Amino acid sequence: MKKLEICLLLFIILGAFIVRLYRFNGPVADWHSWRQADTSAVSRNFAKYGFDLLHPKFEDISNVASGLDNPKGYRFVEFPIYNFATAFLYKLFGHFNIEEWGRLVTIFSSCFSIIFIYLLLRKRRSATAGILGALFFAFIPYSIYYGRTILPDESMVTASLASTYFFDKWLTKNFQFFPRSGIQLGWTIFNFQFLLALVFTALALLLKPYALFFTLPVIYLAWERFGFGFLKKWQLWLFLILSTLPLIFWRLWMLKYPEGIPASAWLFNGGNIRFKGAFFYWLFADRIARLILGFWGLPLFVLGILSLDARHPEFILGSPSPSVGKVGMPKSVSPESTRGVKVQGNKNNLFFWSFLLSAILYLFVIARGNVQHDYYQILIIPAIVIFLAFGSEFLLVFAGKYFNRIICYFIFVICLLFMFAFGWYFVRAYFNINNPSIVVAGMAVNKLTPANAKIIAPYGGDTSFLYQTKRQGWASFEKPLPQMIKMGADYLVLVNPGKKDYQLGKTYKIVASTKDYILFNLRERP
């Protein structure tokens, strides 16, 4: 790796870290605050009550998520590795609050993803593609915002990329045959690359089971190395078993606490939306073309797909290994000298196609989830930036041999600037606090009520308001108010109250009221 590459990569990582600190200390009340609040609540409870990873809890004790009453506030989704890391760092170092540590965990994960994107592209395509892929992952505005949210998705992406990288290293560097007896050497669970690939694969699956879709590049690597004979390799079966057992155990354990498992069947095809016009519009036009690519990144993405054309040797010769210094075809290349490289190029192309196929399968299978929530597309960003890098490399390196080089550079710069500019235009509002009153009301509840009080903080089922109170309770009127009082509700807080809300003051004592909130003591009369 050349010094210039290292400097460029470090500069990109530093820039990625800095831009992800934008509004770093803001409250959890921005875009998708409900999911961030649920995640952060588990971390906060770990920090307050201890690291009981087998019984993660949050503030919501309603039946909204699972359909069952959840009086202990169980929260069984992904295995709480992300929450453990957040709470552990908070307890170890302090200084920042729990929300800021959650953002830092995501930011560091995002920076490591940049490194693995670069390493994979450098090895299998070129150093130029590696730097460009790192650049796009670092500075696409969508990636910037979700690269600092309190969600486990970014960490799952990092673990998935790391598992692919180390699995590739394991197969290419540590598999040998004894010349005569055919005894396999280097296949051992004590092998460093094997252990890293195994750990990161297991982590990816635990952080987000959707990582299953993104194991396709790993499967391809096994096929590339052994053909269909990979099905006969006991070492690969051992890898499969050991990497998936933690997820299996976790999912079986979760079944003991059905009240803490949010309903999820709707994520696949709720409303029968798959392959409908709305499905294609929301995912491919609104999310990918508009939100992620800012419209102007689409030409680069399409060029990236076209550049994976094995019929053009100069594309294939794009530095299949780190030993090749520059992208492009040497000045004197004979047909004989390209034969071996062409095979390698075809394999590399299939490797990158596996990323795109993984993303498409994920979008198609988890159809409703991807349409409903734009943060679900965090998982397909590596596939997108890979092809953005290829399209950009085509304009910067290859296209100048057939078209005017200055025009090619100009097109690249315009596409890059407009993609970032329009992407920021669409994403910038995500950083805003949607309703500052919930933060003000939450601080008041935390100050004016006992720490063990149960709170009703109705916000349409959105738990981000309840999270601000730092109290257990309900985020909606799931039952009539008298019945909820019998269930243990002590206080009711209404945000942005109107005249009708004050009518409750005739029945329950008003503890405090402002234009932002009104707080009732449900255990006392006026």
C-alpha positions in Angstrom: 0.0 0.0 0.0 1.5 3.3 -1.1 1.9 6.3 1.2 -0.4 8.3 -1.0 -3.1 5.8 -0.6 -2.7 5.7 3.1 -2.8 9.5 3.3 -5.9 9.6 1.2 -7.7 6.9 3.2 -6.8 8.5 6.5 -8.0 11.9 5.2 -11.3 10.3 4.1 -11.8 8.6 7.5 -11.0 11.8 9.4 -13.4 13.7 7.3 -16.1 11.0 7.8 -15.6 11.2 11.5 -15.9 15.0 11.6 -19.0 15.3 9.5 -20.7 12.6 11.6 -20.3 14.8 14.7 -22.9 17.2 13.3 -25.4 17.9 16.1 -23.7 15.2 18.1 -25.1 16.3 21.4 -28.7 16.8 20.3 -31.5 14.9 22.0 -33.0 11.7 20.6 -35.9 13.5 18.9 -34.7 13.6 15.3 -35.7 11.5 12.4 -36.7 7.9 13.3 -36.3 8.9 17.0 -38.7 6.2 18.0 -36.4 3.4 16.9 -33.3 5.3 18.2 -35.1 5.8 21.6 -36.0 2.1 21.9 -32.3 1.2 21.2 -30.9 3.8 23.5 -33.3 2.9 26.3 -31.9 -0.6 26.4 -28.4 0.8 26.7 -29.5 3.2 29.4 -31.0 0.4 31.4 -27.8 -1.6 31.2 -25.9 1.4 32.6 -28.4 1.9 35.4 -29.3 -1.7 36.4 -26.5 -3.9 35.2 -25.5 -5.8 32.1 -28.2 -8.5 31.9 -27.8 -9.2 28.2 -30.3 -12.1 28.3 -33.1 -9.8 29.6 -32.9 -6.4 27.8 -35.5 -3.9 28.9 -36.7 -0.5 27.8 -39.3 2.0 29.1 -42.4 0.9 27.1 -44.5 -1.6 29.1 -47.5 -1.4 26.7 -48.9 -4.1 24.5 -48.5 -2.0 21.3 -45.3 -3.7 20.0 -46.1 -7.3 20.6 -49.9 -7.3 21.3 -49.2 -8.6 24.8 -49.0 -6.8 28.1 -45.3 -6.3 28.9 -45.2 -5.1 32.5 -41.5 -5.7 32.9 -40.6 -3.8 29.7 -38.8 -6.6 27.9 -37.2 -5.7 24.6 -36.2 -8.7 22.5 -35.1 -7.9 19.0 -31.4 -8.1 18.0 -29.0 -9.5 20.6 -27.9 -6.4 22.6 -24.2 -6.3 21.6 -24.5 -2.7 20.4 -26.2 -1.7 23.7 -23.6 -3.5 25.7 -20.8 -1.6 23.9 -22.6 1.7 24.4 -23.3 1.2 28.1 -19.8 -0.3 28.8 -18.1 2.7 27.2 -20.4 5.1 29.1 -19.6 3.4 32.4 -15.9 3.1 31.7 -15.2 6.6 30.5 -18.2 8.7 31.4 -17.8 12.3 30.1 -20.4 11.9 27.3 -24.0 10.9 28.1 -25.5 7.6 27.0 -26.9 9.0 23.8 -23.6 10.4 22.8 -21.8 7.2 23.4 -24.4 5.4 21.3 -23.6 7.8 18.5 -19.9 7.3 18.9 -20.3 3.5 18.6 -22.1 4.0 15.3 -19.6 6.6 14.1 -16.6 4.3 14.8 -18.4 1.4 13.1 -19.0 3.6 10.1 -15.3 4.5 9.9 -14.3 0.8 10.1 -16.8 0.1 7.3 -14.9 2.6 5.2 -11.6 0.7 5.8 -13.1 -2.6 4.8 -14.8 -1.2 1.7 -11.4 0.1 0.6 -9.6 -3.2 1.3 -12.1 -5.3 -0.5 -12.1 -3.0 -3.6 -8.4 -2.6 -3.6 -7.8 -6.3 -3.6 -10.4 -7.3 -6.1 -10.6 -4.2 -8.4 -8.0 -1.5 -7.9 -6.6 1.1 -5.5 -8.5 3.8 -7.3 -11.8 2.0 -6.9 -10.9 1.4 -3.2 -10.4 5.1 -2.5 -13.5 6.1 -4.5 -15.6 3.5 -2.6 -14.3 4.9 0.7 -15.1 8.4 -0.4 -18.7 7.6 -1.3 -19.3 5.7 1.9 -17.9 8.5 3.9 -19.7 11.4 2.4 -23.0 10.4 0.9 -25.4 12.5 3.0 -27.7 9.5 3.7 -24.6 7.6 5.0 -23.5 10.6 7.1 -26.9 10.8 8.9 -27.3 7.1 9.5 -23.6 6.7 10.3 -24.3 8.6 13.6 -27.7 7.4 14.6 -28.4 5.2 17.7 -29.1 2.1 15.7 -27.3 -1.3 15.4 -27.6 -1.4 11.6 -24.3 0.4 10.9 -22.5 -2.0 13.2 -24.1 -4.9 11.4 -22.8 -3.5 8.1 -19.3 -3.2 9.5 -19.3 -6.8 10.9 -20.6 -8.1 7.6 -17.9 -6.4 5.5 -15.3 -7.5 8.0 -16.5 -11.1 7.9 -16.3 -11.1 4.0 -12.8 -9.6 4.1 -11.3 -12.0 6.6 -13.1 -15.0 5.1 -11.4 -14.1 1.8 -8.1 -13.8 3.5 -8.6 -17.2 5.2 -9.3 -19.0 1.9 -6.6 -17.4 -0.1 -3.8 -17.3 2.4 -4.2 -20.2 4.7 -5.3 -23.2 2.7 -2.6 -25.5 1.5 -2.2 -29.2 0.4 0.5 -31.5 1.5 2.2 -32.4 -1.9 1.9 -36.2 -1.7 -0.8 -37.3 0.7 -3.2 -34.4 0.0 -3.5 -33.7 3.8 -5.0 -30.3 4.2 -2.9 -27.8 6.2 -3.8 -24.5 7.6 -7.5 -25.4 8.3 -7.9 -25.0 12.0 -10.1 -23.1 14.3 -7.0 -21.6 15.8 -6.2 -19.9 12.5 -6.4 -16.1 13.0 -8.3 -15.2 9.8 -10.7 -18.1 10.5 -11.5 -16.8 14.0 -11.9 -13.2 12.8 -14.2 -14.3 10.0 -16.2 -16.5 12.3 -16.6 -13.9 15.1 -17.6 -11.1 12.6 -20.1 -13.3 10.9 -21.7 -14.3 14.2 -21.7 -10.7 15.3 -23.4 -9.5 12.1 -26.1 -12.1 12.5 -26.7 -11.2 16.1 -26.7 -7.5 15.4 -29.3 -7.9 12.7 -30.6 -11.2 11.4 -31.0 -9.6 8.0 -27.2 -10.1 7.7 -28.2 -13.5 6.3 -28.9 -11.9 3.0 -25.4 -10.4 2.9 -23.6 -13.7 3.4 -23.9 -14.3 -0.4 -20.4 -12.8 -1.1 -19.0 -15.3 1.5 -20.8 -18.1 -0.2 -19.5 -17.0 -3.5 -15.9 -16.9 -2.2 -16.3 -20.5 -1.1 -17.6 -21.4 -4.6 -14.8 -19.4 -6.2 -12.2 -21.3 -4.3 -13.6 -24.9 -4.5 -16.4 -24.9 -7.1 -19.4 -26.9 -6.0 -16.9 -29.0 -4.1 -17.2 -26.4 -1.3 -20.3 -28.4 -0.2 -17.9 -31.3 0.7 -15.6 -29.2 2.9 -16.1 -30.0 6.5 -14.3 -26.9 7.5 -16.9 -24.7 5.8 -19.7 -26.6 7.4 -17.9 -26.1 10.7 -17.8 -22.4 10.0 -21.5 -22.3 9.1 -22.5 -24.1 12.3 -20.3 -22.1 14.6 -21.3 -18.7 13.1 -25.1 -19.4 13.2 -25.4 -21.1 16.5 -25.4 -17.9 18.6 -28.2 -16.5 16.5 -30.2 -19.8 16.8 -29.7 -19.9 20.6 -30.8 -16.2 20.9 -33.9 -16.7 18.8 -34.9 -19.8 20.8 -34.3 -17.9 24.1 -36.4 -15.0 22.9 -39.4 -17.3 22.6 -39.6 -17.5 26.4 -40.6 -13.8 26.4 -43.2 -13.3 23.7 -44.4 -10.1 25.3 -41.1 -8.5 24.6 -40.9 -9.6 20.9 -42.4 -6.9 18.5 -44.6 -8.2 15.8 -42.5 -8.6 12.6 -44.4 -10.7 10.1 -45.7 -7.5 8.5 -42.1 -6.6 7.5 -42.1 -9.2 4.7 -45.1 -8.2 2.7 -47.6 -6.2 4.8 -50.4 -4.8 2.7 -49.3 -7.2 -0.1 -47.1 -4.4 -1.4 -44.3 -6.5 -3.0 -43.8 -5.9 -6.7 -46.7 -3.3 -6.8 -46.1 0.0 -8.4 -45.7 1.7 -5.0 -43.0 -0.8 -4.1 -40.8 0.0 -7.1 -41.5 3.7 -6.7 -40.6 4.0 -3.0 -37.5 1.8 -3.1 -35.9 2.5 -6.5 -37.2 6.0 -7.3 -37.6 7.7 -4.0 -35.1 6.0 -1.7 -32.2 4.9 -4.0 -32.4 7.4 -6.8 -33.5 10.5 -4.8 -32.6 10.1 -1.1 -29.4 8.1 -1.4 -28.0 9.0 -4.8 -29.4 12.6 -5.0 -30.5 11.8 -8.6 -27.1 12.7 -10.0 -25.4 9.7 -8.5 -27.5 7.4 -10.7 -25.4 7.9 -13.9 -22.3 6.8 -12.0 -24.1 3.8 -10.6 -25.3 2.7 -14.0 -21.8 3.2 -15.4 -20.5 1.1 -12.6 -22.7 -1.8 -13.6 -21.7 -1.4 -17.3 -18.0 -1.4 -16.3 -18.3 -5.0 -15.1 -18.0 -6.2 -18.6 -15.5 -9.0 -18.9 -15.3 -8.6 -22.7 -13.0 -5.6 -22.2 -9.6 -6.7 -21.0 -8.5 -3.3 -19.8 -11.4 -3.3 -17.3 -10.4 -6.8 -16.2 -6.8 -5.8 -15.7 -7.7 -3.2 -13.2 -5.3 -4.2 -10.5 -6.5 -7.7 -9.5 -4.0 -7.7 -6.7 -2.2 -5.0 -4.5 1.0 -5.6 -6.4 -0.4 -3.8 -9.4 0.2 -0.1 -8.9 -2.2 1.6 -11.3 -5.6 1.0 -12.7 -5.8 0.3 -16.4 -4.2 -1.8 -19.1 -0.4 -1.8 -19.6 0.8 -0.2 -22.8 1.9 -3.4 -24.3 -0.5 -6.3 -23.7 -0.7 -9.4 -25.8 -3.7 -11.7 -26.0 -1.7 -14.4 -24.4 -0.8 -12.3 -21.4 -4.4 -11.5 -20.6 -5.8 -15.0 -20.5 -5.1 -15.7 -16.8 -6.1 -12.2 -15.8 -9.4 -12.5 -17.7 -10.3 -15.5 -15.5 -9.5 -13.5 -12.4 -11.4 -10.6 -13.7 -14.5 -12.7 -14.3 -14.3 -14.0 -10.8 -13.9 -10.5 -9.3 -16.9 -9.3 -11.3 -19.0 -12.2 -10.0 -17.8 -11.3 -6.5 -19.1 -7.8 -6.8 -22.3 -8.9 -8.5 -23.0 -11.0 -5.4 -23.1 -7.7 -3.4 -25.7 -6.3 -5.7 -27.7 -9.5 -5.7 -27.7 -9.6 -1.9 -29.1 -6.1 -1.8 -31.8 -6.9 -4.3 -32.9 -10.1 -2.5 -33.0 -8.1 0.8 -35.2 -5.4 -0.8 -37.5 -8.0 -2.4 -37.9 -10.3 0.6 -38.2 -7.6 3.4 -40.5 -5.7 1.1 -42.8 -3.9 3.5 -40.0 -3.1 6.0 -38.0 -1.4 3.3 -40.9 0.6 2.0 -42.0 1.6 5.5 -38.7 2.7 6.9 -35.8 4.4 5.0 -33.3 3.3 7.6 -33.7 -0.2 6.4 -31.6 0.7 3.3 -28.5 1.2 5.5 -27.7 -2.4 4.7 -27.5 -1.9 1.0 -25.1 1.1 1.1 -22.0 -1.0 0.5 -23.4 -2.5 -2.7 -24.4 1.0 -3.9 -21.0 2.6 -3.2 -19.1 -0.3 -4.8 -20.8 0.4 -8.1 -20.5 4.2 -7.7 -16.8 3.6 -7.3 -16.7 1.5 -10.5 -18.6 4.1 -12.5 -16.4 6.9 -11.2 -13.3 4.9 -12.0 -14.6 4.4 -15.5 -14.9 8.1 -16.1 -11.6 9.0 -14.5 -9.4 6.2 -15.9 -10.9 4.4 -18.9 -13.4 6.8 -20.6 -10.6 9.2 -21.5 -9.2 6.6 -23.9 -12.4 6.8 -26.0 -13.8 10.3 -25.2 -12.5 13.7 -24.4 -10.7 13.3 -21.0 -11.6 16.8 -19.9 -15.3 16.2 -20.5 -15.1 12.9 -18.6 -13.5 14.6 -15.6 -16.1 17.4 -15.8 -19.0 15.0 -15.9 -17.6 13.2 -12.9 -17.2 16.4 -10.9 -20.7 17.6 -11.7 -22.2 14.3 -10.8 -20.3 14.1 -7.6 -21.1 17.7 -6.5 -24.7 17.5 -7.4 -25.2 14.1 -5.8 -23.8 15.4 -2.5 -25.6 18.7 -2.8 -29.1 17.2 -3.5 -28.5 14.4 -1.1 -27.9 16.9 1.6 -30.9 18.9 0.6 -33.1 15.8 1.1 -31.4 14.6 4.3 -30.7 17.8 6.2 -34.1 17.9 7.8 -33.4 14.5 9.4 -31.2 16.2 11.9 -33.9 18.5 13.1 -35.8 18.1 16.4 -39.3 17.3 15.2 -41.1 18.4 18.3 -39.0 20.2 20.9 -41.9 20.1 23.4 -41.3 16.4 24.1 -37.8 17.2 25.3 -39.1 20.0 27.6 -41.9 17.8 28.9 -39.6 14.9 29.5 -37.2 17.0 31.5 -40.2 18.3 33.6 -41.4 14.8 34.3 -38.0 13.6 35.3 -37.7 16.5 37.7 -41.3 16.5 39.2 -42.1 12.8 39.6 -40.5 9.9 41.6 -38.0 7.7 39.8 -40.2 4.7 40.1 -43.4 6.4 38.9 -45.3 4.9 35.9 -46.0 7.5 33.2 -48.5 7.7 30.4 -46.9 9.8 27.7 -49.2 9.4 24.7 -47.5 10.2 21.4 -49.4 8.0 18.9 -47.5 4.9 20.1 -44.2 6.6 19.4 -41.9 5.9 22.4 -39.5 8.8 21.8 -41.7 11.0 24.1 -41.7 8.4 26.8 -38.0 8.0 26.5 -37.4 11.6 27.4 -39.2 11.1 30.7 -36.7 8.4 31.8 -39.7 6.6 33.3 -41.4 3.3 32.5 -44.9 3.6 31.1 -47.1 3.8 28.1 -46.8 5.7 24.8 -50.5 5.6 24.0 -53.9 5.2 25.7 -54.0 1.5 25.0 -56.9 1.1 27.5 -59.4 3.5 29.1 -57.6 5.8 31.6 -59.3 4.4 34.8 -58.2 0.9 33.7 -54.6 2.1 33.1 -54.5 3.6 36.6 -55.4 0.2 37.9 -52.5 -1.2 35.9 -50.2 1.1 37.7 -50.2 4.5 35.9 -49.2 7.3 38.3 -48.9 10.3 36.1 -50.2 11.5 32.7 -48.3 14.0 30.6 -49.7 15.6 27.5 -47.5 17.5 25.1 -48.6 20.6 23.3 -51.9 20.7 25.3 -55.1 22.3 24.0 -58.1 23.6 25.9 -59.8 20.2 26.0 -56.8 18.7 27.7 -57.2 21.0 30.7 -60.6 19.5 31.3 -58.9 16.5 32.9 -57.8 18.9 35.7 -61.3 18.6 37.1 -60.7 14.9 37.8 -56.9 14.7 38.4 -54.5 17.1 40.0 -52.4 19.3 37.7 -48.8 19.1 38.8 -47.5 21.6 36.3 -48.4 23.1 33.0 -46.9 25.2 30.3 -47.5 25.8 26.6 -45.3 22.7 26.0 -46.9 20.2 28.3 -49.4 19.5 31.1 -48.6 17.0 33.8 -51.4 15.3 35.9 -51.1 13.3 39.1 -53.5 10.4 38.5 -53.4 9.4 42.2 -54.6 12.8 43.6 -57.7 14.8 43.1 -57.8 18.5 42.5 
